[in-house]
Amino acid sequence: MSAPSDRSADGAPSAAPGWYDRWATGYDAQRRQLIPPFDAFYGTAVEVAAGGRAGTGARVLDLGAGTGLLSAALADALPDAELVLLDEAPGMLDQARARLAGAGDRVSFVVASMQDPWPAGDFDVVASSLAIHHLEDADKRRLFARIRSVLRPGGAFVNAEQVAGPSAATDALNAARWGVHVAAAGITAAQRAEADARMAQDRCAPVEDQVRWLREAGFAEADCVFKAWRFAVYAGWRDAAALERAA
């Protein structure tokens, strides 16, 4: 998870780079409680990213990689893949280094914002989880076009994301159901307040809009492949070959 942008919607300073480092050491402990559909959420993202790529030596870029939860699952699913983890919070990447220590030199780490220059070269997969929603919508759209431009033929983009409802009413419903689920999972009042402080920086967009933006960015096809209230996984396939591989 990348830290929020250092500018708010009106251009005023917002959270600085490395903002998430204050929670880095304890961030993962509550993941299953705060993401009620945890297994299906991450599992679907891995299914999309890894589909048809076992044994191909794929090159994968994880944008806003955070503590490496998604990349660790991808490393298991694609044991010969090269993984590049990018995040602007150094403390988060320290946790990712520890998590992926057994993966050896096929894993590299880059301290940078999603909007900074990326490592050189193209990728077979660009993945992200719970990071892109920190960007303003115009920046999301620019990012999608940039992702499309670095994908190799047959490549795919997948994002496991927190999304807004398509209306104020559905967004409120999604938030309410999340509150019920995390309370049932045992989140304390203090932990809920901490999560709310992080989410105050969010700039979530409806999944329907983001799927459309992927198509407008030049992806041959895009779809929402999983959704449970405020959590969704959506994907974009670069070309016809990417769709064939996904099958």
C-alpha positions as CSV (number, residue, x, y, z in Angstrom):
1,M,0.0,0.0,0.0
2,S,1.5,3.3,-1.1
3,A,1.2,6.3,1.1
4,P,-1.3,9.0,0.0
5,S,-0.3,11.8,-2.3
6,D,1.4,14.7,-0.7
7,R,-1.2,17.0,-2.3
8,S,-4.9,17.2,-1.6
9,A,-7.6,17.8,-4.2
10,D,-7.2,21.6,-3.8
11,G,-3.4,21.5,-4.1
12,A,-2.8,21.9,-0.3
13,P,-0.2,19.7,1.4
14,S,-1.6,16.4,2.5
15,A,0.1,13.3,3.9
16,A,3.8,13.3,3.2
17,P,5.7,10.4,1.6
18,G,6.3,7.7,4.1
19,W,3.0,8.6,5.9
20,Y,2.1,4.9,6.3
21,D,5.4,4.1,8.0
22,R,3.9,4.9,11.4
23,W,1.8,1.7,11.1
24,A,4.4,-0.4,9.2
25,T,5.2,-2.9,12.0
26,G,1.7,-3.7,13.0
27,Y,-0.1,-3.2,9.6
28,D,-0.5,-6.8,8.6
29,A,-1.8,-8.0,12.0
30,Q,-5.3,-6.7,11.3
31,R,-5.5,-7.4,7.5
32,R,-7.9,-10.3,7.8
33,Q,-10.2,-8.4,10.2
34,L,-10.2,-5.2,8.1
35,I,-10.6,-7.0,4.8
36,P,-13.5,-9.4,5.5
37,P,-13.2,-11.2,2.1
38,F,-9.4,-11.5,2.5
39,D,-8.8,-14.9,0.9
40,A,-11.1,-14.4,-2.1
41,F,-9.9,-10.8,-2.5
42,Y,-6.2,-11.6,-2.8
43,G,-6.8,-15.0,-4.3
44,T,-8.7,-13.6,-7.2
45,A,-5.9,-11.0,-7.9
46,V,-3.3,-13.8,-7.9
47,E,-5.5,-15.9,-10.2
48,V,-5.7,-13.1,-12.7
49,A,-2.0,-12.2,-12.5
50,A,-0.7,-15.8,-12.6
51,G,-3.1,-17.2,-15.1
52,G,-1.1,-19.0,-17.9
53,R,2.2,-17.6,-16.7
54,A,3.7,-20.5,-14.7
55,G,7.1,-21.3,-16.1
56,T,7.4,-18.3,-18.3
57,G,9.8,-16.2,-16.2
58,A,7.3,-13.4,-16.1
59,R,8.3,-9.9,-15.0
60,V,5.9,-8.4,-12.5
61,L,5.6,-4.9,-11.1
62,D,3.7,-4.4,-7.8
63,L,2.6,-0.7,-7.5
64,G,2.2,0.5,-3.9
65,A,3.4,-2.9,-2.7
66,G,3.4,-2.0,1.0
67,T,4.4,-4.9,3.2
68,G,4.4,-7.3,0.2
69,L,1.2,-9.3,0.9
70,L,0.3,-9.5,-2.7
71,S,3.8,-9.9,-4.0
72,A,4.4,-12.8,-1.6
73,A,1.4,-14.6,-2.9
74,L,2.5,-13.9,-6.5
75,A,6.0,-15.2,-5.7
76,D,4.4,-18.5,-4.5
77,A,2.2,-18.8,-7.6
78,L,5.0,-17.8,-10.0
79,P,8.2,-19.3,-8.6
80,D,10.3,-18.3,-11.5
81,A,8.9,-14.7,-11.9
82,E,10.9,-11.5,-11.4
83,L,9.1,-9.3,-9.0
84,V,9.7,-5.5,-8.6
85,L,8.0,-4.0,-5.5
86,L,7.5,-0.2,-5.6
87,D,6.3,1.9,-2.7
88,E,7.1,5.3,-1.3
89,A,7.0,4.2,2.3
90,P,10.4,2.8,3.2
91,G,9.2,1.2,6.5
92,M,6.5,-0.7,4.6
93,L,9.1,-2.0,2.1
94,D,11.3,-3.1,5.0
95,Q,8.4,-5.4,6.1
96,A,8.2,-6.6,2.5
97,R,11.9,-7.4,2.4
98,A,11.6,-9.5,5.5
99,R,8.5,-11.3,4.1
100,L,10.2,-12.1,0.8
101,A,13.7,-12.8,2.1
102,G,13.4,-16.4,0.9
103,A,12.7,-15.4,-2.7
104,G,16.3,-14.4,-3.3
105,D,17.6,-12.0,-6.0
106,R,14.5,-12.4,-8.2
107,V,12.8,-9.8,-6.0
108,S,13.8,-6.1,-6.0
109,F,12.5,-3.1,-4.1
110,V,12.1,0.5,-5.2
111,V,11.3,3.4,-2.9
112,A,9.2,5.7,-5.1
113,S,5.7,7.0,-5.6
114,M,3.5,5.4,-8.3
115,Q,3.8,8.7,-10.1
116,D,7.6,8.7,-10.1
117,P,9.7,7.1,-12.8
118,W,9.5,3.3,-12.7
119,P,12.3,0.8,-13.3
120,A,13.2,0.5,-16.9
121,G,11.7,-2.1,-19.2
122,D,8.4,-3.7,-19.8
123,F,6.3,-6.1,-17.7
124,D,4.1,-9.1,-18.2
125,V,2.0,-8.2,-15.2
126,V,1.4,-4.9,-13.3
127,A,-0.5,-5.5,-10.1
128,S,-1.6,-3.4,-7.2
129,S,-3.5,-3.8,-4.0
130,L,-5.2,-1.1,-1.8
131,A,-2.9,1.7,-3.2
132,I,-4.4,3.3,-6.3
133,H,-7.4,4.6,-4.4
134,H,-5.1,7.2,-2.8
135,L,-4.9,9.0,-6.2
136,E,-7.3,11.6,-7.5
137,D,-9.4,10.3,-10.3
138,A,-7.5,12.2,-13.0
139,D,-4.3,10.7,-11.7
140,K,-5.9,7.2,-11.7
141,R,-6.7,7.6,-15.4
142,R,-3.2,8.8,-16.2
143,L,-1.8,5.8,-14.3
144,F,-3.9,3.4,-16.2
145,A,-2.6,4.7,-19.5
146,R,1.0,4.5,-18.2
147,I,0.4,0.9,-17.0
148,R,-0.9,0.0,-20.5
149,S,2.2,1.5,-22.1
150,V,4.6,-0.8,-20.1
151,L,2.8,-4.0,-20.6
152,R,4.3,-6.6,-23.0
153,P,2.0,-8.2,-25.6
154,G,-0.2,-10.7,-23.7
155,G,0.2,-8.7,-20.5
156,A,-2.4,-7.9,-17.8
157,F,-3.1,-5.4,-15.1
158,V,-4.9,-6.4,-11.9
159,N,-6.0,-4.2,-9.0
160,A,-7.3,-5.5,-5.7
161,E,-9.0,-2.4,-4.4
162,Q,-11.3,-0.5,-2.1
163,V,-13.9,1.1,-4.2
164,A,-16.7,3.6,-3.8
165,G,-20.4,2.8,-4.5
166,P,-22.0,4.1,-7.6
167,S,-24.1,6.5,-5.6
168,A,-24.0,8.1,-2.1
169,A,-26.6,5.6,-0.9
170,T,-24.7,2.5,-2.1
171,D,-21.5,3.9,-0.8
172,A,-23.0,4.4,2.7
173,L,-24.4,0.9,2.5
174,N,-21.0,-0.5,1.6
175,A,-19.4,1.4,4.5
176,A,-22.1,0.2,6.9
177,R,-21.7,-3.4,6.0
178,W,-18.0,-3.1,6.4
179,G,-18.5,-1.7,9.9
180,V,-20.7,-4.7,10.8
181,H,-18.2,-7.2,9.4
182,V,-15.1,-5.8,11.1
183,A,-16.8,-5.5,14.4
184,A,-17.8,-9.2,14.1
185,A,-14.2,-10.0,13.4
186,G,-13.1,-8.5,16.7
187,I,-11.7,-5.1,15.7
188,T,-11.5,-2.8,18.8
189,A,-12.6,0.8,19.0
190,A,-9.0,1.9,18.9
191,Q,-8.2,-0.2,15.9
192,R,-11.3,1.1,14.1
193,A,-10.2,4.7,14.8
194,E,-6.8,3.9,13.4
195,A,-8.3,2.4,10.2
196,D,-10.6,5.4,9.9
197,A,-7.6,7.8,10.1
198,R,-5.9,5.9,7.2
199,M,-9.1,5.8,5.1
200,A,-9.6,9.6,5.6
201,Q,-6.9,9.9,2.9
202,D,-8.7,7.7,0.4
203,R,-10.0,8.9,-2.9
204,C,-12.1,5.8,-3.9
205,A,-13.9,5.7,-7.2
206,P,-16.8,3.4,-8.3
207,V,-15.6,0.2,-9.9
208,E,-17.7,0.8,-13.0
209,D,-15.8,4.0,-13.7
210,Q,-12.4,2.4,-13.2
211,V,-13.2,-0.5,-15.6
212,R,-14.3,2.1,-18.2
213,W,-11.2,4.1,-17.7
214,L,-9.1,1.0,-18.4
215,R,-10.8,0.5,-21.7
216,E,-10.4,4.2,-22.5
217,A,-6.6,3.8,-21.7
218,G,-6.3,1.3,-24.5
219,F,-6.8,-2.1,-22.8
220,A,-8.5,-4.6,-25.1
221,E,-10.9,-5.6,-22.4
222,A,-11.5,-4.9,-18.7
223,D,-13.8,-6.3,-16.1
224,C,-14.6,-6.5,-12.4
225,V,-13.8,-10.1,-11.5
226,F,-14.7,-10.0,-7.8
227,K,-16.7,-7.7,-5.5
228,A,-17.8,-7.9,-1.9
229,W,-19.3,-4.6,-0.7
230,R,-16.5,-2.0,-0.7
231,F,-13.8,-4.4,-1.9
232,A,-13.3,-5.3,-5.5
233,V,-10.8,-6.8,-7.9
234,Y,-10.7,-5.5,-11.5
235,A,-8.5,-6.3,-14.3
236,G,-7.4,-5.0,-17.7
237,W,-6.0,-7.2,-20.5
238,R,-3.7,-5.6,-23.0
239,D,-4.8,-7.4,-26.1
240,A,-6.4,-10.5,-27.5
241,A,-3.4,-12.7,-26.5
242,A,-3.9,-11.6,-22.9
243,L,-7.5,-12.7,-22.9
244,E,-6.6,-16.1,-24.4
245,R,-3.9,-16.5,-21.8
246,A,-6.3,-15.7,-19.0
247,A,-8.7,-18.5,-20.1
